[in-house]
């Protein structure tokens, strides 16, 4: 979240300090990569813990395929939104709304389902 916020604010920060903007331009990918690096194994473990022992590889591969598909489609549609009339603010707004929806869905449905059905 911090990386996305910083990325969204870079355009406005350029007018204040070009040096700070250039430094953040190289730091933000590290922050985003750290976030993905922390999230990916946690979610993979969540899916594997829902599967019986003989289906763990299937659960892991399904998760990885879904993750890659989501990242790929997100890049395509995010680029389309950023290139449309709404521009980059529209792309960030839609991304923020999707994050909010995902968080609510996880709290209301996926989290309780995991706690009820985990095998380990």
C-alpha positions as a Markdown table, in Angstrom:
| # | Residue | x | y | z |
|---|---|---|---|---|
| 1 | Unk | 0.0 | 0.0 | 0.0 |
| 2 | Unk | 2.8 | 2.4 | 0.8 |
| 3 | Unk | 4.5 | 1.8 | -2.5 |
| 4 | Unk | 1.3 | 2.4 | -4.4 |
| 5 | Unk | 0.6 | 5.6 | -2.5 |
| 6 | Unk | 4.1 | 6.8 | -3.2 |
| 7 | Unk | 3.8 | 5.8 | -6.9 |
| 8 | Unk | 0.6 | 7.7 | -7.2 |
| 9 | Unk | 2.0 | 10.8 | -5.6 |
| 10 | Unk | 5.2 | 11.0 | -7.7 |
| 11 | Unk | 3.5 | 13.2 | -10.4 |
| 12 | Unk | 2.6 | 15.8 | -7.8 |
| 13 | Unk | 6.0 | 15.6 | -6.1 |
| 14 | Unk | 7.9 | 16.4 | -9.3 |
| 15 | Unk | 7.0 | 20.1 | -8.9 |
| 16 | Unk | 8.4 | 20.2 | -5.4 |
| 17 | Unk | 11.7 | 18.2 | -5.7 |
| 18 | Unk | 12.9 | 16.5 | -8.8 |
| 19 | Unk | 15.8 | 14.9 | -6.8 |
| 20 | Unk | 13.4 | 13.3 | -4.3 |
| 21 | Unk | 11.2 | 12.1 | -7.2 |
| 22 | Unk | 14.1 | 10.5 | -8.9 |
| 23 | Unk | 15.2 | 8.8 | -5.6 |
| 24 | Unk | 11.7 | 7.5 | -4.9 |
| 25 | Unk | 11.4 | 6.3 | -8.5 |
| 26 | Unk | 14.1 | 3.8 | -7.7 |
| 27 | Unk | 13.0 | 3.0 | -4.1 |
| 28 | Unk | 9.3 | 2.3 | -4.9 |
| 29 | Unk | 10.0 | -0.9 | -7.0 |
| 30 | Unk | 11.9 | -2.2 | -4.0 |
| 31 | Unk | 9.0 | -1.5 | -1.7 |
| 32 | Unk | 6.5 | -3.1 | -4.1 |
| 33 | Unk | 8.8 | -6.1 | -4.6 |
| 34 | Unk | 9.1 | -6.5 | -0.8 |
| 35 | Unk | 5.3 | -6.4 | -0.5 |
| 36 | Unk | 4.8 | -9.0 | -3.3 |
| 37 | Unk | 7.5 | -11.1 | -1.7 |
| 38 | Unk | 5.7 | -11.1 | 1.6 |
| 39 | Unk | 2.2 | -11.6 | 0.2 |
| 40 | Unk | 2.9 | -14.4 | -2.3 |
| 41 | Unk | 4.1 | -17.1 | 0.1 |
| 42 | Unk | 1.5 | -16.3 | 2.7 |
| 43 | Unk | -1.4 | -16.7 | 0.2 |
| 44 | Unk | 0.2 | -19.8 | -1.3 |
| 45 | Unk | 0.4 | -21.4 | 2.1 |
| 46 | Unk | -3.2 | -20.4 | 2.8 |
| 47 | Unk | -4.3 | -22.3 | -0.4 |
| 48 | Unk | -2.0 | -25.3 | 0.3 |
| 49 | Unk | -3.4 | -25.6 | 3.9 |
| 50 | Unk | -6.9 | -25.9 | 2.5 |
| 51 | Unk | -6.0 | -28.9 | 0.3 |
| 52 | Unk | -5.7 | -32.5 | 1.3 |
| 53 | Unk | -2.1 | -34.0 | 1.1 |
| 54 | Unk | -2.6 | -35.6 | -2.3 |
| 55 | Unk | -3.9 | -32.3 | -3.8 |
| 56 | Unk | -1.3 | -29.9 | -2.5 |
| 57 | Unk | 0.5 | -29.5 | -5.8 |
| 58 | Unk | -2.7 | -28.9 | -7.6 |
| 59 | Unk | -3.7 | -26.2 | -5.1 |
| 60 | Unk | -0.3 | -24.5 | -5.5 |
| 61 | Unk | -0.3 | -24.6 | -9.3 |
| 62 | Unk | -3.9 | -23.3 | -9.4 |
| 63 | Unk | -2.9 | -20.4 | -7.1 |
| 64 | Unk | 0.2 | -19.6 | -9.1 |
| 65 | Unk | -1.8 | -19.7 | -12.4 |
| 66 | Unk | -4.4 | -17.4 | -10.9 |
| 67 | Unk | -1.8 | -15.0 | -9.5 |
| 68 | Unk | 0.0 | -14.7 | -12.9 |
| 69 | Unk | -3.3 | -14.3 | -14.7 |
| 70 | Unk | -4.4 | -11.6 | -12.3 |
| 71 | Unk | -1.1 | -9.7 | -12.6 |
| 72 | Unk | -1.2 | -9.9 | -16.4 |
| 73 | Unk | -4.8 | -8.9 | -16.8 |
| 74 | Unk | -4.3 | -6.1 | -14.2 |
| 75 | Unk | -1.5 | -4.7 | -16.2 |
| 76 | Unk | -3.4 | -4.8 | -19.4 |
| 77 | Unk | -6.6 | -3.3 | -18.0 |
| 78 | Unk | -4.7 | -0.8 | -15.8 |
| 79 | Unk | -2.9 | 0.4 | -18.9 |
| 80 | Unk | -6.2 | 0.7 | -20.8 |
| 81 | Unk | -7.7 | 2.8 | -17.9 |
| 82 | Unk | -4.6 | 5.0 | -17.7 |
| 83 | Unk | -4.7 | 5.6 | -21.5 |
| 84 | Unk | -8.4 | 6.4 | -21.5 |
| 85 | Unk | -10.1 | 9.8 | -20.8 |
| 86 | Unk | -9.8 | 9.4 | -17.1 |
| 87 | Unk | -6.0 | 8.9 | -17.3 |
| 88 | Unk | -3.8 | 7.7 | -14.5 |
| 89 | Unk | -6.1 | 8.9 | -11.7 |
| 90 | Unk | -8.8 | 6.6 | -13.0 |
| 91 | Unk | -6.5 | 3.7 | -13.1 |
| 92 | Unk | -5.4 | 4.3 | -9.5 |
| 93 | Unk | -9.0 | 4.8 | -8.4 |
| 94 | Unk | -10.1 | 1.5 | -9.9 |
| 95 | Unk | -7.1 | -0.2 | -8.4 |
| 96 | Unk | -7.9 | 1.2 | -4.9 |
| 97 | Unk | -11.6 | 0.1 | -5.2 |
| 98 | Unk | -10.5 | -3.4 | -6.2 |
| 99 | Unk | -8.1 | -3.5 | -3.2 |
| 100 | Unk | -11.0 | -2.4 | -0.9 |
| 101 | Unk | -13.4 | -5.0 | -2.4 |
| 102 | Unk | -10.7 | -7.7 | -2.1 |
| 103 | Unk | -10.1 | -6.8 | 1.6 |
| 104 | Unk | -13.8 | -6.9 | 2.4 |
| 105 | Unk | -14.2 | -10.2 | 0.6 |
| 106 | Unk | -11.3 | -11.7 | 2.4 |
| 107 | Unk | -12.7 | -10.6 | 5.8 |
| 108 | Unk | -16.2 | -11.7 | 5.1 |
| 109 | Unk | -15.8 | -14.9 | 3.1 |
| 110 | Unk | -12.3 | -16.2 | 2.4 |
| 111 | Unk | -10.9 | -15.8 | 5.9 |
| 112 | Unk | -13.8 | -17.5 | 7.8 |
| 113 | Unk | -13.8 | -20.3 | 5.1 |
| 114 | Unk | -10.1 | -20.9 | 5.7 |
| 115 | Unk | -10.5 | -21.0 | 9.4 |
| 116 | Unk | -13.4 | -23.5 | 9.1 |
| 117 | Unk | -11.8 | -25.8 | 6.5 |
| 118 | Unk | -8.0 | -25.7 | 7.0 |
| 119 | Unk | -6.5 | -29.2 | 7.3 |
| 120 | Unk | -3.3 | -28.4 | 9.3 |
